[in-house]
Amino acid sequence: MTSAAEGYDALCEELLTSPGVTIGRALSNEGLMVGGKLFAFLRRDRLVVKLPVARVAELIEDGTGDEALMGKRRMKQWVEVALDSHWSPVARESCDYVRQLHAG
């Protein structure tokens, strides 16, 4: 079985080929950024991604993700996704969302 670190490394390798995607640091984490804005990072063997609030709620409701907490604070636009889920599609969705948020 692939470890979370190996899965994340493979995800980074895949997404770094996308225009504007880099590795950077934000929210005290090193992660994937687009246009200088964080959209995904690895925390405690889970992928944490930024998505619209409604999409985060869908992923939590269908069991794909769990709410993301920073300390005791719930991060409404962030969701944690377990390794057994498909990281690539949700990470690409997050990248597109953050790219659109900061376009122009």
Secondary structure, DSSP 8 states (H G I E B T S, - for coil): ---HHHHHHHHHHHHTTSTTEEEEEETTEEEEEETTEEEEEEETTEEEEE--HHHHHHHHHTTSEEEEEETTEEEEEEEEEETTS-HHHHHHHHHHHHHHHT--
